């Protein structure tokens, strides 16, 4: 597998009592997205995939909570409620 890395300079800015960076739109990062970072000596690595796994795991756990509390809807109930909008049709 061939990996190609591109290096870009990003200016660090003071934001309140913290530091921040502005990423270009073509970085693939979207607003509100969680990033995991690792510091290895003088290298800081930002990673999207681990944060997405953590986020997805949280959503799955929430859905199990809903199931255990009985907060579920059957296919028949969905069809009755939303059939006029094309659900189940």
N, C-alpha and C positions, 0 to 999 in steps of 0.2 A: 504494500500500500504506500503510495506516494503522498506525503503531506507537504503542502505549500503554505508557508507563513509569510504574511506581509507585516512589516513594521511601520507604524505610524506614530507621529509625535502628538501627544495630547497634553494640553496645558492644565496643570492643577490650579484650582481657584479656591479662595476662601469663601465659604458659605456659612455665615453665622459663626459658630464655634467649631465648625467642621471643615473638612476639605472635600472638594468635589471635582469631577471631570465632566466635560460635555462630550458625548459620543456622536459621531456623524450618523445621519439617518440610515446610510447604507451598511451600518454595523450589524443590523438585524435585531438589535435590542429594541423592545417596545416600551412605551411609558407604563410604569407600574410593575414591570417585570422584576423578579428577584434574581439577583446574581450571587453566586458563591465566589468568594475570593480566597486565594491562598498566597501566602508570602513565603518565598523560598529564596533567602538571601536578599539579593537586590532585585529579584523578579517578583512581580505581583501578577498572578494569573486570575482572570475573570472567567467564570464558567457558567453557562446557561443550563446545561443538561442536568446537573445535580440539583439545582434550584427547582427545575421543572419536576423532577422526581419527587422532591419533598412536597411541592405544591400538590401534585397529583395524589400522593399518598394521603395528604390531608383531606382532599375531596372524597377519596374512597372511604376513609374513616368516618367522615360526616355522613355519608350515605348509609353506612352500617348503623350509625346512631339513629337515623331516621327510620330504618327498617325495624330496629329493636323497639322504637317508640310507637310503631304502627303508623307512621307518617308516610304511607304508600298509597298508590292509586292503581286500581286494576285497569287492564286494557278496556274492559267494558265500560268502566266509569269514565275513562278518557274519551271513548267514542261518544258516550251520552253527553258529556260536557262540551267537547270540542268537535263533534261530528259535523256541525254546520260550517266549520272552517276547513273541512277535508280530512280530519283525523280519522283513521281507521276505515276509510272509505275506499 
